[in-house]
Structure formats: structure tokens, C-alpha cells
Amino acid sequence: MTTTNDDTEVARAKRSWPGQYKLDILTEIDEAKATGQPGAVGAICRREGLYSSLISEWRRQRDQGALHGLTDAKPGRKATDRTRAELARLRRIASRRVV
């Protein structure tokens, strides 16, 4: 999605949410539904700037167990141990030279 501002197009960054945030929102929405107050779920979605389709997707992820493993995980790739990689590279070079 792009927005225009004085004839300049600016690409909007894709939003992402941590797993714990998703679970917290789903819990809050489930509690609001349990109280039976009309409009409570809509108020939460408006407050957080979320669409109902996104909430449905998060529910599906939760029900499939996809959010369970994300609660304490850092986003992105796991860090590689550069020392081990460098040591393995140097050993390969050394083994080629010894022969």
C-alpha cells in the first residue's frame, strides 16, 4: 500500500506483531466476548488499529498451535557462531596445504 504526500509516493512498512502481543489481544477479546457487552470487541480493535480479518487469522494460528512457539522467540534468523565457522574454514585450508 502506498500513500501520496505532495506528489511523492511513500511505501508503507508492513506491520508485524510479536506472538505474545497476538495472544494477549486474543485473550482480551475472548474476555470481552464473555462479558457480553455490545461493541467491546470493536472497541479493542479500534484502539489497537486492527481489522477483524486479522483477528480471525490470529485465532486460526492460535488454534493450530502456531503462536505457542513464538511467545519468547526473537524475530529473525538464529545467530551463527562466527568463531566456529571461521575455525572450520581455517582447518579446511590447513588440511589442503598439509598434503
C-alpha positions as CSV (number, residue, x, y, z in Angstrom):
1,M,0.0,0.0,0.0
2,T,1.3,3.4,-0.9
3,T,0.3,6.8,0.3
4,T,0.8,10.0,-1.5
5,N,2.1,13.1,0.1
6,D,2.6,16.2,-2.1
7,D,3.1,14.1,-5.3
8,T,5.6,11.8,-3.5
9,E,4.8,8.1,-3.1
10,V,5.9,6.6,0.2
11,A,5.8,2.9,0.7
12,R,4.2,2.0,4.0
13,A,6.1,-0.5,6.0
14,K,4.5,-3.9,6.6
15,R,3.3,-4.2,10.2
16,S,4.2,-7.2,12.3
17,W,3.3,-8.2,15.8
18,P,5.1,-10.4,18.3
19,G,3.4,-13.7,19.2
20,Q,2.9,-12.6,22.8
21,Y,1.0,-9.5,21.7
22,K,-1.3,-11.6,19.5
23,L,-2.0,-13.9,22.3
24,D,-2.7,-11.0,24.7
25,I,-5.1,-9.4,22.3
26,L,-6.9,-12.7,21.6
27,T,-7.3,-13.2,25.4
28,E,-8.6,-9.7,25.8
29,I,-11.1,-10.2,23.0
30,D,-12.3,-13.5,24.4
31,E,-12.8,-11.9,27.8
32,A,-14.8,-9.1,26.2
33,K,-17.0,-11.6,24.4
34,A,-17.6,-13.5,27.6
35,T,-18.9,-10.3,29.3
36,G,-21.4,-9.9,26.6
37,Q,-21.0,-6.1,26.3
38,P,-22.1,-4.9,22.9
39,G,-19.3,-3.3,20.9
40,A,-16.5,-4.3,23.3
41,V,-14.6,-6.3,20.6
42,G,-14.9,-3.5,18.1
43,A,-13.6,-1.0,20.7
44,I,-10.5,-3.2,21.2
45,C,-9.9,-3.5,17.5
46,R,-10.3,0.3,17.0
47,R,-8.0,1.0,20.0
48,E,-5.3,-1.2,18.6
49,G,-5.9,-0.4,14.9
50,L,-6.6,-4.0,14.0
51,Y,-9.1,-5.5,11.4
52,S,-11.4,-8.3,12.2
53,S,-9.9,-10.4,9.4
54,L,-6.5,-10.1,11.2
55,I,-8.1,-11.3,14.4
56,S,-9.6,-14.3,12.6
57,E,-6.2,-15.1,11.1
58,W,-4.6,-14.9,14.6
59,R,-7.3,-17.2,16.0
60,R,-6.6,-19.7,13.3
61,Q,-2.9,-19.6,14.1
62,R,-3.5,-20.0,17.8
63,D,-5.8,-22.9,17.2
64,Q,-3.2,-24.6,15.0
65,G,-0.6,-24.0,17.7
66,A,1.5,-21.7,15.5
67,L,1.6,-18.9,18.2
68,H,2.6,-21.1,21.0
69,G,6.2,-21.3,19.9
70,L,6.5,-17.6,19.2
71,T,5.9,-16.3,22.7
72,D,9.5,-15.9,23.8
73,A,11.3,-16.2,20.4
74,K,13.3,-13.4,19.0
75,P,12.4,-12.5,15.4
76,G,14.7,-13.3,12.6
77,R,17.4,-15.9,12.0
78,K,19.3,-17.5,14.8
79,A,22.7,-16.1,15.2
80,T,25.6,-18.1,13.8
81,D,28.7,-18.7,15.8
82,R,31.2,-17.0,13.6
83,T,34.1,-18.3,15.6
84,R,33.2,-21.9,14.8
85,A,32.6,-21.1,11.1
86,E,36.0,-19.4,10.8
87,L,37.7,-22.2,12.6
88,A,36.2,-24.8,10.3
89,R,37.2,-22.7,7.3
90,L,40.8,-22.4,8.5
91,R,41.0,-26.1,9.2
92,R,39.9,-26.8,5.7
93,I,42.6,-24.5,4.3
94,A,45.2,-26.1,6.6
95,S,44.2,-29.6,5.6
96,R,44.6,-28.8,1.9
97,R,48.1,-27.3,2.4
98,V,49.4,-30.2,4.5
99,V,49.0,-32.8,1.8
